[in-house]
Amino acid sequence: MKITKLSARLLKIAQKVPQGSRLADIGSDHALLPAYLVGNGTVPAAIAGEVNDGPLEAARKQVGAEGLERQISVRKGDGLAVIEPNEVDVVTIAGMGGALIVKILSAEPQKLEGVGRLVLQPNVGEDLVRRWLLDHDWFLLDEEILEEDGKIYEILTAVRAADAQRQNAELYGANPLPECGISMTRERLLYMGPYLLRQGDEAFVSKWHQELDKLQHICRTLQRSETEESRSKEREFRHKMKEIEEVLQCLQKDKP
Ligand code: SAM
């Protein structure tokens, strides 16, 4: 069987799907992820969900071209509407904003019955996704960050665990950078990622340098306005910048 070629980003997501899972890929577009995972034998069958006609058609074409119609069910629908409770064990949602991912996860909670693992790759708003996972007692199992074609992506894997609350309390109660003596609030961990902070990858450092530049730019724009609201926003952003700078300085110190 021909194995679909994936980008580095989709490949990393694919690696988070355990062998033998029943998978639903929501917002599947060309269904590349399910086609790859079925093609290489990781999953026996999968659902590719799409809400828009163009990508839905692209998914059907891809599945047809690879002769995978019997293993991959391409379904039209909004978010989790394409699955039944207990139909799958793993849900992947990749390549959309964090706010949309959270909206999809929140819209039909009963559809997540039986799902033991979520692999989520928000393009922006990763903190919203971490917060949703925490609030809904999903344990954040791991985080990865990578740069591909000049873009930086984060992949968050969460699992249902009987003691998710205790595990999350430990994860978000710990300081991933104890050597630097900076206070690690839950907010900062949600914003930057508890594992990513500890790992301090090159892509992580690049991402936060870029974020600092964006915040600096916003602050300069806000300075042109004299309203109290602008001052308050500017204070908020300056505080964020200080937190990011502290982390970057700490990671810099680690370097030989
Ligand atoms: N998941 C693929 C990836 O990571 O390469 C495709 C990402 S593509 C940028 C986002 C896809 O999500 C689009 O094809 C879009 O039609 C689909 N989408 C957006 N909102 C959706 C929703 N509520 N339910 C299902 N699919 C959705």
Boltz pocket constraint, residues with backbone or C-beta under 6 A from the ligand:
constraints:
  - pocket:
      binder: B
      contacts: [[A, 10], [A, 26], [A, 27], [A, 28], [A, 29], [A, 30], [A, 49], [A, 50], [A, 51], [A, 52], [A, 55], [A, 77], [A, 78], [A, 79], [A, 80], [A, 93], [A, 94], [A, 95], [A, 96], [A, 100], [A, 104]]
      max_distance: 6.0
